[in-house]
Amino acid sequence: MPVNPRRSAMLARFRLLLLVLLLSLPQLAWSETQFVSPQQVDLARLLPPPPAMDSAEQRDEIALLLQLQKDRTPDMVAFAQADAAREVFRFTDVVGPQFTAEKLPVAAAFFKAVKENGDAILGNAKKHWDRPRPYAASSQIDPCVPKPGNASYPSGHSTYGTLMGIILANMVPEKAQALAARAEQYRFNREIGGVHYPSDVAAGRITGTVIAAFLFNSPEFQQQYAAARAEVRSALGLAQ
């Protein structure tokens, strides 16, 4: 994957912010219906605002997306379209062929609960900023994936891919590096697809990491995570 200097600088700034956020995590209280309540993770106060409409940074992001649109190949389009599914089993190509919902009912239910909890946290942030999608800001943007019906910032797919990548890397540390790389591909495919700005994706990376940090401090999450981890490692033939 080619490295864009502007994108690399943006990620460096977000990594610094992420470090500050993680160092300030409060102690958590568990809710009966969720691992972590949306009120515990106020992303509107944690994340920086997205670039303003018609700002120089916004125009630079549109230019980058147009270049990606020009350069994308049929294989890149197909990959982005497949990754449009917010589904943990998109990581099967890294985890292994035994990593399927049919073979892992306990883990599948666990990942579904995590997804729903993450969505509840993310929804308030999207509503707060209500950033228009790139194709709404520029008629030149031609998405190759389905157009989402919600706001652009932070990226929900990037949040989800990051969150699942972190959980899977803890379940299967033997493949942590490959899982991190796959999560990065998953995030970048939202830019390839033309439905997210780079700043959306970078914010999603932070959001997914912050949510993961909160989740791992939840006793109920830890209990269900342990059962799902045991099932996954057993299916993969790995030591517990």
N, C-alpha and C positions, 0 to 999 in steps of 0.2 A: 504494500500500500504506500503510495507516495506521501512524503511528509511536507505539509504546507507550513511555512514559517509563521504565518499569521495565526493559523490554527494551533500550532505548538505553543506560541506565546500566550494565547488565550487559555489553553489547558494549564499552563504554568501558573497563571493568575488564579485560576479556579482551584488548583491544588493547594495553594497557599491559604485561600479562604477555607477550604475543607479542613485543613489542619486546625485552624482557629475554631471552627465549629465543633469538631470532635473533642477538642480540649475543654469545651464548655458544656458538654452534655450533662444534664441533670440526672438525679436518681429517678427511676421510673416506677410508676404504679400501674398495676395490671388491671384491665377492664375485663368484665365477664364475657363480653361479646367479641373482643378483639385482643390481639397481642399488645398493641400500642394504640392509644386513641389519637385521632387527628389533632386534638388540642395540645398534645404533648410535643408535636413536631410542627411548629408554626413556620413553615417555609417562607411565608411572606416577610417574616422578620429575619430569617437566616440568609436568604439568597439576595444577591444584588439585583436591581431591576434590569430587565433586558434593554438593549439599545433602543433609543427613542426612534419612532417612525421618522423617516426622512433625515436621520442623522448620518454622519459620515461612516460610522461603524455599520449601520444598517445597510447603506449602499455597498460597502465593502463585502458584506455577507451575501447580498444578492449577487454581486459579481462573482463570488466564489461558487455559489450554487449554479450559476449559469455556465461557468467553466466546467464544473462536474457534469452538468447536463450535456454539454457538448462532447465530453470525453467518455461518457459511459458507454460500455459495450453491451451487446445482448446478454452476455453472461452476468455482467454486473446488474443489469435490469432484473434478470431472473432471480438472482441472489437477493436483491432488495425486496422483490415481490414476495419471495418465500419468507423473508424475515419480517414482513409486515404482520405476521402472526405473533401476537404476544403470548408465546407458549414456551414453557421451560424446556420442552422436548425438542426445541430447535438446537439445543446444546448436545443432542445425541451424537452429532458428528464428532464431538470431542470426548464425551463421557464413554460412549461405546454403544453397540447395538442392543444391549440388554436394557438400556435406559429408555423405557417406554412406559406409557400410562398403564397399559394392559398388564405388564409384568411388575409394576410398582404401585399398587392401589393405595398403600399408606402414604407413600411419598407424593403421589399425585394429589391426594386430598390435602396434604400439608402445603404443597406449593400453591394450590388454589386458594387456600386461606391466606397465605402470605400475599398473593396477588391482590386479593380483595382488600386487605389491610393497607397495602401500599397505595392502591387506587383511592381509598378514602382519605389518606393523607395528602396525596397529590392534587386531588380535585379542588381543594380550597385555594391552592397556589395558582392553578390555572385560571380560576375565576378571578382571583385578585388582580393578576396582570392583564389577562384577556388579550394577549398579543395575537394579532392576525397572523395567519399562516403566510409563508413566503409567496405562494401563488395568489394570495389575496392582495399582497403588496405590489407584485409585479406580474403583469400579464405574460411576460416572457418565460416565466417559470412553468414548465410542463411536467407535472408529477408523473412518475411511472408506477406509482403504487396508489392504493385507494386513498382518497382525501378524507382525513379524520373530521369528525364533526365538533371538535372542541378546540380550545385555544392552543397556541404553539409553545408557550414557555411555562414551565420546563418541559422537556420532551418526556412523554409517558413511556414510550418504548425504550428510551435511553435509561430512564429510571428503572424500569423493569429488568432490562438486560443486565444492568449493573448489579441490581439486588440479587438476581438469580445467579449471576456469575460468582458473586461473593459467597453466597450460601453453598453453591456447588463446590467451590474451591475449598471450603471448610470441610465439606463431606468427603471430598476426594482430593486431598492435598497433593497426591501424586501427579495430578493434572492441573495444578493451580496456574501455572504459567500459560498453558494452552487455553484454559478457560478464560483467563484475563484477555488474551488475544482475541478469542471468539466474542467476548462481550464488546470489545472495541469494534470489531467488524459489525456486530449487531447495531451498535450506536451509529456508526458511520453510514450504514445503509439508509438511515433516515435522511441524511444529507444527499446521498446518491438518489434517493427516491424523490427528492424535491419537496418534501413536506415539513422539513425543519431547518432552521438556521443553525450554524455551528454553535452559537451561544445557547440555543435551546438544548443541544446535545450535551454541551459541557455542563450546563446546569443540571441536566438529568443524571449525569455521572455523579455529581455531588449529592444530589437528592437521593439516589439509590444507595450511596454509601452511608449517608446519614441515617436513612431508614434502617439499613442493615445494622448499624451500631445500636440504635434503639431496640431493635428486635432481639438482638443477642443479649440484651439486659432484661428481657422479659422471661420470668420463670415458666409461663405457659408455653411460650415459643420454644424455650430450651427443651421442655418435655417432649413436644411434638417433633422438634428437630432431631432429637436423639433417636426416636423411633424411625423416622424417615431415613436418617443417615444409616442406621443399621440395615434397613431393607435395601438401600441402594448399594451399599458395600457388599452385602451378601449376594445380590444379583450380579455384581461385577466380579465376584470371586476374590474380593480383597479382605484382608484381615480386619477384624473389628477394632 
